[in-house]
C-alpha cells in the first residue's frame, strides 16, 4: 500500500511540475521571447518545482518521525 502511495505522489508531482513548466513557457512566449528562451525557462521552472517538492517531502518526513 505504501509503495502505491509513493508512486501516486511521485506521478502527481511530476504532472504538476510539467503543467507549471508548460504555463511558464507559454507565458514567456507570449511576452515576446524566443523559443530557446521559453524552453530554458520551462526547464528552470520544472527543476524548481521538483526541488521544492523534494524539500517539502524532506521537511515533512523529519517532522513526522
N, C-alpha and C positions, 0 to 999 in steps of 0.2 A: 504494500500500500504506500509506503514511504517513497519508494522508487518512482511510482506513478505520479505522486505529487511533485517530486523534484523535476521529473521530465515535463510535466504540465507547466510548472512555473518557469522553467527554462524556455519552453516554447513561447509562453506568454511574453517574457522579457524580450526575446529576440524579435517577436512580431511587433511589439510596441516600439522597439528601437528602430526597426525598419520603417515603420509608419512615421515616426518622428523625423527620421533622416529624409524620407521622401518629401515630407512637408517642407523641411528646411531647404531642400534642393529646388523645389517648385518656387518657394518664396525668393530664393536667391536669383533664379532665372527671371522671375517677374520684375525683379529690381534692376535688371539690365546687365547682368554679368554673363560671362561666357560659360559654355558647358563644362570645361575642365574646372573652373572655379566652383560651379554648382556641385560637381561630383566631389571635389575636395571638401566643401562644406558639409555635404551629406556624410562623407566618411568620418569627419571630425565629430559630427553630432551623433552618429551611430556609436562610435567608440566612447564618447562621453556618457551616453545613455547606459551602455552596458557597464561601464566603470561605476557609475552611480548606483546601478542595481547591485553590483557586487559589494560595494561599500555598505549599502543598507543591509544586505544579507549578512555581512560580517558583523555589523553592529548588533543586529537582532540576535544572531547566534551567540554572541558573547553575553548579551543581556539575559537571554533565556536559559543559559546553562546554570 
